[in-house]
Amino acid sequence: MPDLSHGDDAAAVNSLRSAVMRLSRRLKHQRVDESLSPTEMSVLGTLARCGHATPGELARKEHVQPPSMTRIVALLEAKGLVRLEPHPEDRRQKVVTQTETAEAMLEESRRKRNAWLADLTEQLDDDEWARLRAAAPVLEKLAHL
């Protein structure tokens, strides 16, 4: 566990935060559909990973308030990117599922962002690339904690 009272750990955490934020901002600009907000894209990505979810589940996963998620889902539905279906066990709720259009758009977005990142990694030497490959699962774990 990092000890933030020591210079090296504090500097490493600061460097990680700064690098992740800058890289994230740059990745957000590599979008296929400029009409979607980053939050809308994130919701579609969550649906791609989990298959389907209620608006409440999406709100928890995306760390937004339920009324905000209701608005986001309505916007995505109006754009033909999600559909609402009856909940199989609770008639008061709906289940949100992405459409084929959303799947295709997400795949194109992933392809574009992966290509952009691949271009960046070509500027790394073999040792840097090996360390980045080794760090990827750790960064993935941090992203989902």
Buried (B, 14 or more C-beta within 10 A) or exposed (E): EEEEEEEEEEEEEEEBEEEEEEEEEEBEEEBBBEEBEEBBBBBBBBBBEEEBBBBEBBBEBBEBEEEEBBEBBEBBBEBEBBBBEEEEEEEEBBBBBBBEEBBEBBEEBEEBBEEEBEEEEEEEEEEEEEEEEEEEEEEEEEEEE
